[in-house]
């Protein structure tokens, strides 16, 4: 199954690779959500998002409840870490693979790399990405999650 976010109406679009069937589900996004990304973990559809209300900003993880088709918050970044973002206009990029999410968080004069382990529900700060020929911290703008397996379709 491959999942996509769609807008108007807000929701999730799924594509079953084995049957070739598309499905659309109208699912309202959580309030005050700015940047967001879908992730899949052990058959569960997860939403990773930047929650911004007034000057407060935090990263939250939601799981799609299949019975109600609503997002249920399952975790959020530790409050002490969220305080670093207070009053800043943040942008988030997220990439996931095999239960590990990598988040690149950027604001003016600020870059942060954070991982989240979906299985252990554990947040971890990642050392800055500094290239040898530059003194500038790198911001991850995009990435590809690729997990090859012997039975992959050709």
N, C-alpha and C positions, 0 to 999 in steps of 0.2 A: 504494500500500500504506500502511495506517495501522497503527502498532504500539502495543501497550499492555503494561504489566507486569501480571502476575497472581500471586496467592499461593495456596498450598496446592493443588497444588505450585507452587514458584517457577517462573516461566517467562515466556514472551512469547506474547502473543495477537496475531495479525495479521488484518487485514481487507483483502481485495482489493476496492477500490471498483468496478473494472470488471466483475468476475464475481459479486460479492456473496458470496464464500466466506470463511468464518472458519477459521482454523487455530490450534491451540494447541500450543506446544512446551514441554516440561518442561526447564528450564535452571537449574541451581543458581546462586545468586548467589555472588560472591566472598565469602570469609570477612571478618568484621569490617566489613561494609558497613552504613552507617546510611542517611542520606538518599541517594536516587538517582533518576535521570531517564533516560529513553530519548531518543536522538536518531538521526536518519537522515541519512547523508551519502553522496551518489553511490551509492545502492543498498546501502550498508553500514549495519548496525544497530549503534549505539554506546550504551554505558552510561556515564553520568557519575555518579560517586558519591563520597561522603564516607567515607573509610576511617579507622576509629578503632580503634587497638589500644593498650591501656594508656592512657597520657596523650597519645600521639602521634596527630595527625590530619593527613590529607592528602587532596587531591582527585586522583582517578585517572580515567583514560579507558580503557575497554575496548572491543574490537570483538568482535562475535559471529562465531565461526568457523562457517561454514555446514556444513562437513563433519562436525565433531565436536560441534556445538551446545554449545560451551563458550566462556566469555569469556576473551579474551586481552588482557592489559594492553598498551596501546600508548603511553601517556604518563602522566606524573604531574606535578603542580605542582612547581616548583623547591623543593628542600629548605629553602632559606633562607626562603621564603615560608611554608612549612608550620610552621616554628618559631614564627611569630606565634600559631598556634593551640594550641600545646602546653599541655596541662592545661585547656583551655577546652571547655565543652560547646557545640559548633558546630551550627548549622542551615544547610542549604543549599537554595536555590531555583535552578533552572536553566531557561533558555529558549534555544532555538536556532533559527537560520534561515540558510539558504544557506551552511552551513559555518562559521558563527560562533556560539559559545556564550557566553552572558552568565550568570555565576554571581553570586548574591548570597549572601554568607556572613555569618552573624550569631552573635554570642555576647553575653553580658552586657557592656555597655560597649564593644562592638566591632562595626563594620559594615565589610565589604569588598566591593567590586565588582571582578570580574575577568572578562576575556574569554579565550577560547581559540579560535584559528583552527585548524580541523581539517585544512585543506589544508597550511598552513605549519608545523603543530605548534608554535605560538607562543603563549605566555602573555603577557598584558598587564594591568597594573593600571589601573583606571579611576578618575578623580577622584571624590570623594564627591559624592553627589546631595544638594544643599542647596537647599531651597526658599527663595525670597526673603523670605517672612514668618516663617520658622522658623530657629532655630539648630541644630535637630536633624537629624542625618543620616537620610536615608530608606533604608528597607530594601524591596527589591522583593519583594513577596509572591507575585505571580503575573504572568503575561504571556501574550500570544498571538503566536505566530509566524505571520505571514501573508505569503505571497509570491504576489500575484495574477499570473496569466498570461492571455493572450488566449484560450487554449483551455480555460479552467476550465469545469467543468460547472455548469449553472444549476439 
